[in-house]
Amino acid sequence: MVRAFIGLSSTVAAPSNVEPNTLTNAVGLAQLSTDTTQLYIVYGGSSAQAAIGLGTNFPPMPSTGATGGAVYNLTLFSAGSENGIIYYRVERVGTSFFVEGTLVPSVVGTQTPAATTLLAHRAWRCNNATALAVGIDIVSVYIETDQ
């Protein structure tokens, strides 16, 4: 089954065949190999946290023959004055479907990345242990700071 992650991460190493909900110092949109019905928000500081399911209005791409699939906008925001709090919004383009929420850690640095952790854009997709090519399309990346 397919695994994918699009978001922010402190990791600079090549992606490996891991479940995105096990990533640390990361926050983003993910496809888990154990679920073909929905996408997830995954996040964690020094410890990965439970993935947040987005529901069946946010289907992942199938494992093979994926063309003309759903397109999503992912928005992540964290104000410098709100240490560890992350706001997220996922929109399914061409529909009225969206999900938004706030990740509020009780322990900053453990549940969400610490303010001192450098995060950068990261996107990857793999098909688990199957030796077939996979693809991912990135339409745009926009980064803005309020500082």
MIZA-39687 format. One record per atom (N, C-alpha, C, O): x, z, y negated; atom name; residue number from 1; chain; residue in one letter. Coordinates in nm, 2 decimals. Layout:
<rs>
        u        w        v   site   pos   unit   code
        X        Z        Y     CA   NUM      A      a
...
</rs>
This chain:
<rs>
        u        w        v   site   pos   unit   code
     0.08     0.00     0.12      N     1      A      m
     0.00     0.00     0.00     CA     1      A      m
     0.09     0.00    -0.13      C     1      A      m
     0.20     0.04    -0.12      O     1      A      m
     0.03    -0.04    -0.23      N     2      A      v
     0.10    -0.06    -0.36     CA     2      A      v
     0.12     0.07    -0.43      C     2      A      v
     0.03     0.16    -0.43      O     2      A      v
     0.23     0.08    -0.50      N     3      A      r
     0.26     0.19    -0.59     CA     3      A      r
     0.30     0.13    -0.72      C     3      A      r
     0.37     0.03    -0.73      O     3      A      r
     0.26     0.19    -0.83      N     4      A      a
     0.30     0.14    -0.97     CA     4      A      a
     0.30     0.26    -1.07      C     4      A      a
     0.22     0.35    -1.05      O     4      A      a
     0.38     0.24    -1.17      N     5      A      f
     0.39     0.34    -1.28     CA     5      A      f
     0.42     0.26    -1.41      C     5      A      f
     0.50     0.18    -1.41      O     5      A      f
     0.34     0.29    -1.51      N     6      A      i
     0.36     0.24    -1.65     CA     6      A      i
     0.35     0.36    -1.74      C     6      A      i
     0.24     0.42    -1.75      O     6      A      i
     0.45     0.39    -1.82      N     7      A      g
     0.44     0.50    -1.91     CA     7      A      g
     0.58     0.53    -1.97      C     7      A      g
     0.66     0.45    -1.99      O     7      A      g
     0.60     0.66    -1.98      N     8      A      l
     0.72     0.72    -2.04     CA     8      A      l
     0.79     0.80    -1.93      C     8      A      l
     0.72     0.88    -1.86      O     8      A      l
     0.92     0.79    -1.93      N     9      A      s
     1.00     0.86    -1.83     CA     9      A      s
     1.14     0.89    -1.88      C     9      A      s
     1.19     0.82    -1.96      O     9      A      s
     1.20     1.00    -1.83      N    10      A      s
     1.34     1.03    -1.86     CA    10      A      s
     1.43     0.96    -1.76      C    10      A      s
     1.55     0.96    -1.79      O    10      A      s
     1.38     0.90    -1.66      N    11      A      t
     1.47     0.84    -1.55     CA    11      A      t
     1.51     0.71    -1.60      C    11      A      t
     1.44     0.62    -1.65      O    11      A      t
     1.64     0.68    -1.58      N    12      A      v
     1.70     0.55    -1.61     CA    12      A      v
     1.74     0.48    -1.48      C    12      A      v
     1.79     0.36    -1.49      O    12      A      v
     1.73     0.54    -1.37      N    13      A      a
     1.77     0.48    -1.24     CA    13      A      a
     1.67     0.38    -1.20      C    13      A      a
     1.55     0.38    -1.24      O    13      A      a
     1.71     0.28    -1.11      N    14      A      a
     1.62     0.19    -1.06     CA    14      A      a
     1.51     0.26    -0.98      C    14      A      a
     1.53     0.36    -0.92      O    14      A      a
     1.38     0.21    -1.00      N    15      A      p
     1.27     0.27    -0.93     CA    15      A      p
     1.29     0.27    -0.78      C    15      A      p
     1.34     0.17    -0.72      O    15      A      p
     1.25     0.37    -0.71      N    16      A      s
     1.25     0.38    -0.57     CA    16      A      s
     1.11     0.38    -0.51      C    16      A      s
     1.01     0.39    -0.59      O    16      A      s
     1.10     0.38    -0.38      N    17      A      n
     0.97     0.38    -0.32     CA    17      A      n
     0.91     0.52    -0.31      C    17      A      n
     0.91     0.58    -0.20      O    17      A      n
     0.86     0.57    -0.42      N    18      A      v
     0.81     0.71    -0.43     CA    18      A      v
     0.67     0.70    -0.48      C    18      A      v
     0.63     0.61    -0.56      O    18      A      v
     0.59     0.80    -0.45      N    19      A      e
     0.45     0.81    -0.51     CA    19      A      e
     0.47     0.85    -0.66      C    19      A      e
     0.55     0.95    -0.69      O    19      A      e
     0.41     0.78    -0.75      N    20      A      p
     0.42     0.81    -0.89     CA    20      A      p
     0.38     0.95    -0.93      C    20      A      p
     0.42     1.01    -1.03      O    20      A      p
     0.29     1.02    -0.85      N    21      A      n
     0.25     1.15    -0.88     CA    21      A      n
     0.35     1.26    -0.85      C    21      A      n
     0.32     1.38    -0.86      O    21      A      n
     0.46     1.21    -0.79      N    22      A      t
     0.57     1.31    -0.77     CA    22      A      t
     0.68     1.30    -0.87      C    22      A      t
     0.78     1.37    -0.86      O    22      A      t
     0.67     1.22    -0.97      N    23      A      l
     0.77     1.20    -1.08     CA    23      A      l
     0.77     1.32    -1.17      C    23      A      l
     0.67     1.38    -1.20      O    23      A      l
     0.89     1.35    -1.21      N    24      A      t
     0.91     1.46    -1.31     CA    24      A      t
     0.96     1.40    -1.44      C    24      A      t
     1.01     1.29    -1.45      O    24      A      t
     0.94     1.48    -1.55      N    25      A      n
     0.97     1.44    -1.68     CA    25      A      n
     0.92     1.30    -1.71      C    25      A      n
     0.99     1.21    -1.75      O    25      A      n
     0.79     1.28    -1.69      N    26      A      a
     0.72     1.15    -1.70     CA    26      A      a
     0.58     1.17    -1.74      C    26      A      a
     0.52     1.28    -1.71      O    26      A      a
     0.52     1.07    -1.80      N    27      A      v
     0.37     1.07    -1.82     CA    27      A      v
     0.33     0.92    -1.83      C    27      A      v
     0.40     0.84    -1.89      O    27      A      v
     0.22     0.89    -1.75      N    28      A      g
     0.18     0.75    -1.76     CA    28      A      g
     0.07     0.72    -1.67      C    28      A      g
     0.00     0.81    -1.61      O    28      A      g
     0.04     0.59    -1.65      N    29      A      l
    -0.07     0.54    -1.57     CA    29      A      l
    -0.01     0.50    -1.44      C    29      A      l
     0.09     0.43    -1.44      O    29      A      l
    -0.08     0.53    -1.33      N    30      A      a
    -0.02     0.50    -1.20     CA    30      A      a
    -0.12     0.45    -1.10      C    30      A      a
    -0.24     0.48    -1.11      O    30      A      a
    -0.07     0.38    -1.00      N    31      A      q
    -0.14     0.34    -0.88     CA    31      A      q
    -0.08     0.41    -0.77      C    31      A      q
     0.04     0.39    -0.74      O    31      A      q
    -0.16     0.48    -0.69      N    32      A      l
    -0.10     0.56    -0.58     CA    32      A      l
    -0.13     0.48    -0.45      C    32      A      l
    -0.23     0.41    -0.44      O    32      A      l
    -0.04     0.49    -0.35      N    33      A      s
    -0.06     0.41    -0.23     CA    33      A      s
    -0.17     0.47    -0.14      C    33      A      s
    -0.22     0.40    -0.05      O    33      A      s
    -0.22     0.59    -0.17      N    34      A      t
    -0.32     0.65    -0.09     CA    34      A      t
    -0.46     0.63    -0.14      C    34      A      t
    -0.55     0.68    -0.08      O    34      A      t
    -0.48     0.55    -0.25      N    35      A      d
    -0.61     0.53    -0.30     CA    35      A      d
    -0.62     0.38    -0.36      C    35      A      d
    -0.55     0.35    -0.45      O    35      A      d
    -0.72     0.31    -0.31      N    36      A      t
    -0.74     0.17    -0.35     CA    36      A      t
    -0.86     0.16    -0.44      C    36      A      t
    -0.90     0.05    -0.47      O    36      A      t
    -0.91     0.27    -0.49      N    37      A      t
    -1.04     0.27    -0.57     CA    37      A      t
    -1.02     0.30    -0.72      C    37      A      t
    -1.10     0.26    -0.80      O    37      A      t
    -0.91     0.36    -0.76      N    38      A      q
    -0.89     0.40    -0.90     CA    38      A      q
    -0.75     0.42    -0.93      C    38      A      q
    -0.66     0.44    -0.85      O    38      A      q
    -0.72     0.42    -1.06      N    39      A      l
    -0.59     0.45    -1.12     CA    39      A      l
    -0.59     0.59    -1.16      C    39      A      l
    -0.69     0.66    -1.16      O    39      A      l
    -0.47     0.64    -1.19      N    40      A      y
    -0.45     0.78    -1.22     CA    40      A      y
    -0.36     0.80    -1.34      C    40      A      y
    -0.27     0.72    -1.37      O    40      A      y
    -0.38     0.91    -1.42      N    41      A      i
    -0.28     0.96    -1.51     CA    41      A      i
    -0.19     1.06    -1.43      C    41      A      i
    -0.24     1.15    -1.37      O    41      A      i
    -0.06     1.03    -1.44      N    42      A      v
     0.04     1.12    -1.37     CA    42      A      v
     0.13     1.18    -1.48      C    42      A      v
     0.16     1.11    -1.57      O    42      A      v
     0.17     1.30    -1.45      N    43      A      y
     0.26     1.36    -1.55     CA    43      A      y
     0.33     1.48    -1.49      C    43      A      y
     0.30     1.53    -1.38      O    43      A      y
     0.43     1.53    -1.56      N    44      A      g
     0.51     1.64    -1.52     CA    44      A      g
     0.63     1.67    -1.61      C    44      A      g
     0.68     1.57    -1.66      O    44      A      g
     0.67     1.79    -1.62      N    45      A      g
     0.79     1.83    -1.68     CA    45      A      g
     0.89     1.84    -1.57      C    45      A      g
     0.93     1.74    -1.50      O    45      A      g
     0.95     1.96    -1.55      N    46      A      s
     1.04     1.98    -1.44     CA    46      A      s
     0.97     1.99    -1.31      C    46      A      s
     1.03     1.99    -1.20      O    46      A      s
     0.84     1.99    -1.31      N    47      A      s
     0.76     2.00    -1.19     CA    47      A      s
     0.64     1.90    -1.20      C    47      A      s
     0.57     1.90    -1.30      O    47      A      s
     0.62     1.81    -1.10      N    48      A      a
     0.51     1.71    -1.10     CA    48      A      a
     0.38     1.79    -1.10      C    48      A      a
     0.37     1.89    -1.03      O    48      A      a
     0.28     1.74    -1.17      N    49      A      q
     0.15     1.80    -1.17     CA    49      A      q
     0.05     1.72    -1.10      C    49      A      q
     0.07     1.60    -1.06      O    49      A      q
    -0.07     1.77    -1.07      N    50      A      a
    -0.18     1.70    -1.00     CA    50      A      a
    -0.22     1.58    -1.08      C    50      A      a
    -0.24     1.59    -1.20      O    50      A      a
    -0.23     1.47    -1.01      N    51      A      a
    -0.28     1.34    -1.08     CA    51      A      a
    -0.42     1.35    -1.12      C    51      A      a
    -0.50     1.42    -1.06      O    51      A      a
    -0.45     1.29    -1.23      N    52      A      i
    -0.59     1.29    -1.28     CA    52      A      i
    -0.65     1.15    -1.25      C    52      A      i
    -0.61     1.05    -1.31      O    52      A      i
    -0.75     1.15    -1.17      N    53      A      g
    -0.82     1.02    -1.13     CA    53      A      g
    -0.91     0.97    -1.25      C    53      A      g
    -0.97     1.05    -1.31      O    53      A      g
    -0.90     0.84    -1.27      N    54      A      l
    -0.98     0.78    -1.38     CA    54      A      l
    -1.12     0.73    -1.34      C    54      A      l
    -1.20     0.69    -1.42      O    54      A      l
    -1.14     0.73    -1.21      N    55      A      g
    -1.28     0.68    -1.16     CA    55      A      g
    -1.27     0.53    -1.13      C    55      A      g
    -1.18     0.46    -1.16      O    55      A      g
    -1.38     0.49    -1.06      N    56      A      t
    -1.39     0.35    -1.01     CA    56      A      t
    -1.40     0.24    -1.11      C    56      A      t
    -1.40     0.13    -1.08      O    56      A      t
    -1.43     0.28    -1.24      N    57      A      n
    -1.43     0.18    -1.35     CA    57      A      n
    -1.29     0.14    -1.38      C    57      A      n
    -1.27     0.05    -1.47      O    57      A      n
    -1.19     0.20    -1.32      N    58      A      f
    -1.05     0.17    -1.35     CA    58      A      f
    -0.98     0.13    -1.22      C    58      A      f
    -0.90     0.20    -1.17      O    58      A      f
    -1.02     0.01    -1.16      N    59      A      p
    -0.96    -0.02    -1.03     CA    59      A      p
    -0.82    -0.07    -1.04      C    59      A      p
    -0.78    -0.13    -1.13      O    59      A      p
    -0.74    -0.04    -0.94      N    60      A      p
    -0.60    -0.09    -0.93     CA    60      A      p
    -0.60    -0.23    -0.88      C    60      A      p
    -0.70    -0.28    -0.83      O    60      A      p
    -0.48    -0.30    -0.89      N    61      A      m
    -0.47    -0.43    -0.84     CA    61      A      m
    -0.46    -0.42    -0.69      C    61      A      m
    -0.40    -0.32    -0.63      O    61      A      m
    -0.51    -0.52    -0.61      N    62      A      p
    -0.50    -0.52    -0.47     CA    62      A      p
    -0.35    -0.54    -0.43      C    62      A      p
    -0.27    -0.58    -0.51      O    62      A      p
    -0.33    -0.51    -0.30      N    63      A      s
    -0.19    -0.52    -0.26     CA    63      A      s
    -0.14    -0.66    -0.24      C    63      A      s
    -0.02    -0.69    -0.26      O    63      A      s
    -0.23    -0.76    -0.22      N    64      A      t
    -0.18    -0.90    -0.20     CA    64      A      t
    -0.28    -0.99    -0.28      C    64      A      t
    -0.40    -0.95    -0.29      O    64      A      t
    -0.24    -1.11    -0.32      N    65      A      g
    -0.33    -1.21    -0.38     CA    65      A      g
    -0.38    -1.16    -0.51      C    65      A      g
    -0.50    -1.20    -0.54      O    65      A      g
    -0.31    -1.08    -0.58      N    66      A      a
    -0.37    -1.03    -0.71     CA    66      A      a
    -0.35    -1.13    -0.82      C    66      A      a
    -0.24    -1.15    -0.87      O    66      A      a
    -0.46    -1.19    -0.86      N    67      A      t
    -0.46    -1.27    -0.98     CA    67      A      t
    -0.59    -1.24    -1.06      C    67      A      t
    -0.70    -1.22    -1.00      O    67      A      t
    -0.58    -1.25    -1.19      N    68      A      g
    -0.70    -1.23    -1.27     CA    68      A      g
    -0.75    -1.09    -1.26      C    68      A      g
    -0.87    -1.07    -1.28      O    68      A      g
    -0.67    -0.99    -1.24      N    69      A      g
    -0.71    -0.86    -1.23     CA    69      A      g
    -0.74    -0.79    -1.36      C    69      A      g
    -0.73    -0.86    -1.47      O    69      A      g
    -0.78    -0.67    -1.36      N    70      A      a
    -0.81    -0.59    -1.48     CA    70      A      a
    -0.69    -0.57    -1.57      C    70      A      a
    -0.58    -0.57    -1.52      O    70      A      a
    -0.71    -0.57    -1.70      N    71      A      v
    -0.61    -0.55    -1.80     CA    71      A      v
    -0.64    -0.42    -1.87      C    71      A      v
    -0.76    -0.39    -1.90      O    71      A      v
    -0.54    -0.33    -1.89      N    72      A      y
    -0.56    -0.20    -1.95     CA    72      A      y
    -0.47    -0.18    -2.07      C    72      A      y
    -0.36    -0.23    -2.08      O    72      A      y
    -0.52    -0.10    -2.16      N    73      A      n
    -0.44    -0.05    -2.28     CA    73      A      n
    -0.42     0.10    -2.25      C    73      A      n
    -0.51     0.17    -2.22      O    73      A      n
    -0.29     0.14    -2.25      N    74      A      l
    -0.25     0.28    -2.23     CA    74      A      l
    -0.20     0.33    -2.37      C    74      A      l
    -0.10     0.27    -2.42      O    74      A      l
    -0.26     0.43    -2.42      N    75      A      t
    -0.21     0.50    -2.54     CA    75      A      t
    -0.17     0.64    -2.51      C    75      A      t
    -0.24     0.72    -2.45      O    75      A      t
    -0.04     0.67    -2.55      N    76      A      l
     0.01     0.81    -2.53     CA    76      A      l
     0.05     0.86    -2.67      C    76      A      l
     0.12     0.78    -2.74      O    76      A      l
     0.02     0.98    -2.70      N    77      A      f
     0.06     1.04    -2.83     CA    77      A      f
     0.09     1.19    -2.82      C    77      A      f
     0.02     1.26    -2.75      O    77      A      f
     0.20     1.23    -2.88      N    78      A      s
     0.24     1.37    -2.89     CA    78      A      s
     0.29     1.40    -3.02      C    78      A      s
     0.40     1.34    -3.06      O    78      A      s
     0.23     1.49    -3.10      N    79      A      a
     0.27     1.52    -3.23     CA    79      A      a
     0.39     1.61    -3.22      C    79      A      a
     0.40     1.70    -3.14      O    79      A      a
     0.49     1.60    -3.31      N    80      A      g
     0.61     1.68    -3.31     CA    80      A      g
     0.58     1.83    -3.33      C    80      A      g
     0.65     1.91    -3.28      O    80      A      g
     0.47     1.86    -3.40      N    81      A      s
     0.43     1.99    -3.42     CA    81      A      s
     0.36     2.06    -3.31      C    81      A      s
     0.33     2.18    -3.31      O    81      A      s
     0.32     1.98    -3.21      N    82      A      e
     0.24     2.04    -3.09     CA    82      A      e
     0.33     2.03    -2.97      C    82      A      e
     0.30     1.94    -2.89      O    82      A      e
     0.42     2.11    -2.95      N    83      A      n
     0.52     2.11    -2.84     CA    83      A      n
     0.45     2.10    -2.71      C    83      A      n
     0.38     2.19    -2.66      O    83      A      n
     0.48     1.99    -2.64      N    84      A      g
     0.43     1.97    -2.50     CA    84      A      g
     0.29     1.91    -2.49      C    84      A      g
     0.26     1.87    -2.37      O    84      A      g
     0.21     1.91    -2.59      N    85      A      i
     0.07     1.86    -2.58     CA    85      A      i
     0.08     1.71    -2.59      C    85      A      i
     0.14     1.65    -2.68      O    85      A      i
     0.01     1.64    -2.49      N    86      A      i
     0.01     1.49    -2.49     CA    86      A      i
    -0.13     1.45    -2.48      C    86      A      i
    -0.21     1.49    -2.40      O    86      A      i
    -0.17     1.35    -2.57      N    87      A      y
    -0.30     1.29    -2.57     CA    87      A      y
    -0.29     1.16    -2.50      C    87      A      y
    -0.19     1.08    -2.53      O    87      A      y
    -0.39     1.12    -2.42      N    88      A      y
    -0.38     0.99    -2.35     CA    88      A      y
    -0.52     0.92    -2.37      C    88      A      y
    -0.62     0.99    -2.38      O    88      A      y
    -0.51     0.79    -2.36      N    89      A      r
    -0.64     0.71    -2.37     CA    89      A      r
    -0.60     0.58    -2.28      C    89      A      r
    -0.50     0.52    -2.30      O    89      A      r
    -0.69     0.55    -2.19      N    90      A      v
    -0.68     0.43    -2.11     CA    90      A      v
    -0.81     0.35    -2.14      C    90      A      v
    -0.92     0.40    -2.12      O    90      A      v
    -0.79     0.22    -2.18      N    91      A      e
    -0.91     0.13    -2.20     CA    91      A      e
    -0.90     0.01    -2.11      C    91      A      e
    -0.79    -0.04    -2.09      O    91      A      e
    -1.01    -0.02    -2.05      N    92      A      r
    -1.01    -0.14    -1.96     CA    92      A      r
    -1.06    -0.26    -2.06      C    92      A      r
    -1.17    -0.26    -2.10      O    92      A      r
    -0.96    -0.35    -2.08      N    93      A      v
    -0.99    -0.45    -2.18     CA    93      A      v
    -1.10    -0.54    -2.13      C    93      A      v
    -1.11    -0.58    -2.02      O    93      A      v
    -1.19    -0.58    -2.23      N    94      A      g
    -1.30    -0.67    -2.20     CA    94      A      g
    -1.42    -0.59    -2.15      C    94      A      g
    -1.52    -0.66    -2.11      O    94      A      g
    -1.42    -0.46    -2.15      N    95      A      t
    -1.53    -0.38    -2.11     CA    95      A      t
    -1.55    -0.27    -2.21      C    95      A      t
    -1.47    -0.25    -2.30      O    95      A      t
    -1.65    -0.19    -2.19      N    96      A      s
    -1.67    -0.07    -2.27     CA    96      A      s
    -1.61     0.06    -2.21      C    96      A      s
    -1.63     0.17    -2.25      O    96      A      s
    -1.54     0.04    -2.10      N    97      A      f
    -1.49     0.16    -2.02     CA    97      A      f
    -1.36     0.21    -2.08      C    97      A      f
    -1.26     0.13    -2.11      O    97      A      f
    -1.35     0.34    -2.11      N    98      A      f
    -1.23     0.41    -2.15     CA    98      A      f
    -1.24     0.55    -2.10      C    98      A      f
    -1.34     0.61    -2.08      O    98      A      f
    -1.12     0.61    -2.09      N    99      A      v
    -1.10     0.75    -2.06     CA    99      A      v
    -1.00     0.81    -2.15      C    99      A      v
    -0.90     0.74    -2.17      O    99      A      v
    -1.03     0.93    -2.20      N   100      A      e
    -0.93     0.99    -2.29     CA   100      A      e
    -0.93     1.14    -2.26      C   100      A      e
    -1.02     1.20    -2.21      O   100      A      e
    -0.81     1.20    -2.28      N   101      A      g
    -0.80     1.34    -2.26     CA   101      A      g
    -0.67     1.40    -2.32      C   101      A      g
    -0.60     1.33    -2.39      O   101      A      g
    -0.65     1.53    -2.30      N   102      A      t
    -0.54     1.60    -2.35     CA   102      A      t
    -0.47     1.68    -2.24      C   102      A      t
    -0.54     1.75    -2.17      O   102      A      t
    -0.34     1.67    -2.23      N   103      A      l
    -0.26     1.75    -2.14     CA   103      A      l
    -0.21     1.86    -2.22      C   103      A      l
    -0.12     1.85    -2.31      O   103      A      l
    -0.26     1.98    -2.19      N   104      A      v
    -0.21     2.10    -2.26     CA   104      A      v
    -0.14     2.20    -2.16      C   104      A      v
    -0.21     2.26    -2.08      O   104      A      v
    -0.01     2.20    -2.17      N   105      A      p
     0.06     2.29    -2.07     CA   105      A      p
     0.06     2.43    -2.11      C   105      A      p
     0.06     2.47    -2.23      O   105      A      p
     0.05     2.52    -2.01      N   106      A      s
     0.07     2.66    -2.03     CA   106      A      s
     0.22     2.69    -2.03      C   106      A      s
     0.26     2.79    -2.09      O   106      A      s
     0.30     2.61    -1.97      N   107      A      v
     0.44     2.62    -1.97     CA   107      A      v
     0.51     2.49    -2.00      C   107      A      v
     0.52     2.40    -1.92      O   107      A      v
     0.55     2.48    -2.13      N   108      A      v
     0.61     2.35    -2.18     CA   108      A      v
     0.74     2.34    -2.11      C   108      A      v
     0.82     2.43    -2.09      O   108      A      v
     0.77     2.21    -2.07      N   109      A      g
     0.90     2.18    -2.00     CA   109      A      g
     0.88     2.18    -1.85      C   109      A      g
     0.95     2.12    -1.78      O   109      A      g
     0.78     2.26    -1.80      N   110      A      t
     0.75     2.26    -1.66     CA   110      A      t
     0.63     2.17    -1.63      C   110      A      t
     0.64     2.08    -1.54      O   110      A      t
     0.52     2.18    -1.70      N   111      A      q
     0.40     2.10    -1.68     CA   111      A      q
     0.40     1.97    -1.76      C   111      A      q
     0.35     1.87    -1.71      O   111      A      q
     0.46     1.97    -1.87      N   112      A      t
     0.48     1.84    -1.95     CA   112      A      t
     0.63     1.84    -1.99      C   112      A      t
     0.69     1.95    -2.00      O   112      A      t
     0.69     1.73    -2.02      N   113      A      p
     0.83     1.72    -2.06     CA   113      A      p
     0.85     1.81    -2.19      C   113      A      p
     0.77     1.81    -2.28      O   113      A      p
     0.96     1.87    -2.19      N   114      A      a
     1.00     1.95    -2.31     CA   114      A      a
     1.03     1.86    -2.43      C   114      A      a
     1.06     1.74    -2.41      O   114      A      a
     1.01     1.91    -2.55      N   115      A      a
     1.03     1.83    -2.67     CA   115      A      a
     1.17     1.77    -2.68      C   115      A      a
     1.20     1.67    -2.75      O   115      A      a
     1.27     1.84    -2.61      N   116      A      t
     1.41     1.79    -2.62     CA   116      A      t
     1.44     1.69    -2.51      C   116      A      t
     1.55     1.64    -2.50      O   116      A      t
     1.34     1.65    -2.43      N   117      A      t
     1.36     1.55    -2.32     CA   117      A      t
     1.34     1.41    -2.38      C   117      A      t
     1.23     1.38    -2.42      O   117      A      t
     1.44     1.33    -2.37      N   118      A      l
     1.43     1.19    -2.42     CA   118      A      l
     1.35     1.11    -2.32      C   118      A      l
     1.38     1.10    -2.20      O   118      A      l
     1.24     1.05    -2.36      N   119      A      l
     1.15     0.97    -2.28     CA   119      A      l
     1.16     0.82    -2.33      C   119      A      l
     1.16     0.80    -2.45      O   119      A      l
     1.16     0.73    -2.24      N   120      A      a
     1.16     0.59    -2.27     CA   120      A      a
     1.06     0.51    -2.19      C   120      A      a
     1.01     0.56    -2.09      O   120      A      a
     1.02     0.40    -2.24      N   121      A      h
     0.92     0.31    -2.17     CA   121      A      h
     0.98     0.28    -2.03      C   121      A      h
     1.09     0.24    -2.01      O   121      A      h
     0.89     0.29    -1.93      N   122      A      r
     0.93     0.25    -1.79     CA   122      A      r
     0.81     0.19    -1.72      C   122      A      r
     0.69     0.24    -1.73      O   122      A      r
     0.83     0.08    -1.65      N   123      A      a
     0.72     0.02    -1.58     CA   123      A      a
     0.78    -0.04    -1.45      C   123      A      a
     0.88    -0.11    -1.45      O   123      A      a
     0.71    -0.01    -1.34      N   124      A      w
     0.75    -0.06    -1.21     CA   124      A      w
     0.64    -0.07    -1.11      C   124      A      w
     0.53     0.00    -1.13      O   124      A      w
     0.65    -0.16    -1.01      N   125      A      r
     0.55    -0.17    -0.91     CA   125      A      r
     0.63    -0.20    -0.78      C   125      A      r
     0.72    -0.28    -0.78      O   125      A      r
     0.58    -0.15    -0.67      N   126      A      c
     0.64    -0.18    -0.54     CA   126      A      c
     0.53    -0.18    -0.43      C   126      A      c
     0.41    -0.14    -0.46      O   126      A      c
     0.56    -0.24    -0.32      N   127      A      n
     0.45    -0.25    -0.21     CA   127      A      n
     0.49    -0.17    -0.09      C   127      A      n
     0.48    -0.21     0.02      O   127      A      n
     0.54    -0.05    -0.12      N   128      A      n
     0.57     0.05    -0.02     CA   128      A      n
     0.69    -0.01     0.07      C   128      A      n
     0.79    -0.05     0.01      O   128      A      n
     0.67    -0.01     0.20      N   129      A      a
     0.78    -0.06     0.28     CA   129      A      a
     0.77    -0.20     0.32      C   129      A      a
     0.85    -0.25     0.40      O   129      A      a
     0.67    -0.27     0.27      N   130      A      t
     0.65    -0.41     0.30     CA   130      A      t
     0.75    -0.50     0.22      C   130      A      t
     0.76    -0.48     0.10      O   130      A      t
     0.82    -0.59     0.29      N   131      A      a
     0.92    -0.67     0.23     CA   131      A      a
     0.86    -0.80     0.17      C   131      A      a
     0.89    -0.91     0.21      O   131      A      a
     0.77    -0.78     0.07      N   132      A      l
     0.71    -0.89     0.00     CA   132      A      l
     0.73    -0.87    -0.15      C   132      A      l
     0.74    -0.76    -0.20      O   132      A      l
     0.74    -0.98    -0.22      N   133      A      a
     0.75    -0.97    -0.37     CA   133      A      a
     0.63    -0.92    -0.43      C   133      A      a
     0.52    -0.94    -0.38      O   133      A      a
     0.64    -0.84    -0.54      N   134      A      v
     0.53    -0.79    -0.62     CA   134      A      v
     0.55    -0.83    -0.76      C   134      A      v
     0.66    -0.87    -0.80      O   134      A      v
     0.45    -0.82    -0.84      N   135      A      g
     0.46    -0.85    -0.98     CA   135      A      g
     0.38    -0.76    -1.07      C   135      A      g
     0.29    -0.69    -1.02      O   135      A      g
     0.42    -0.75    -1.19      N   136      A      i
     0.35    -0.67    -1.29     CA   136      A      i
     0.36    -0.75    -1.43      C   136      A      i
     0.47    -0.79    -1.46      O   136      A      i
     0.25    -0.76    -1.50      N   137      A      d
     0.25    -0.82    -1.63     CA   137      A      d
     0.24    -0.72    -1.74      C   137      A      d
     0.15    -0.64    -1.74      O   137      A      d
     0.33    -0.72    -1.83      N   138      A      i
     0.33    -0.64    -1.95     CA   138      A      i
     0.29    -0.73    -2.07      C   138      A      i
     0.37    -0.82    -2.10      O   138      A      i
     0.18    -0.71    -2.14      N   139      A      v
     0.14    -0.79    -2.25     CA   139      A      v
     0.21    -0.75    -2.37      C   139      A      v
     0.26    -0.84    -2.45      O   139      A      v
     0.22    -0.62    -2.40      N   140      A      s
     0.30    -0.58    -2.52     CA   140      A      s
     0.33    -0.43    -2.50      C   140      A      s
     0.27    -0.36    -2.43      O   140      A      s
     0.43    -0.39    -2.58      N   141      A      v
     0.47    -0.25    -2.59     CA   141      A      v
     0.48    -0.22    -2.74      C   141      A      v
     0.55    -0.30    -2.81      O   141      A      v
     0.42    -0.11    -2.78      N   142      A      y
     0.43    -0.08    -2.92     CA   142      A      y
     0.46     0.07    -2.93      C   142      A      y
     0.40     0.16    -2.87      O   142      A      y
     0.56     0.10    -3.01      N   143      A      i
     0.61     0.24    -3.02     CA   143      A      i
     0.61     0.28    -3.17      C   143      A      i
     0.66     0.20    -3.25      O   143      A      i
     0.55     0.39    -3.20      N   144      A      e
     0.55     0.44    -3.34     CA   144      A      e
     0.57     0.59    -3.34      C   144      A      e
     0.54     0.66    -3.25      O   144      A      e
     0.64     0.64    -3.45      N   145      A      t
     0.66     0.78    -3.46     CA   145      A      t
     0.60     0.83    -3.59      C   145      A      t
     0.59     0.76    -3.69      O   145      A      t
     0.55     0.95    -3.59      N   146      A      d
     0.49     1.01    -3.71     CA   146      A      d
     0.59     1.09    -3.79      C   146      A      d
     0.55     1.16    -3.88      O   146      A      d
     0.72     1.08    -3.76      N   147      A      q
     0.82     1.16    -3.82     CA   147      A      q
     0.90     1.07    -3.92      C   147      A      q
     0.99     1.12    -3.98      O   147      A      q
</rs>
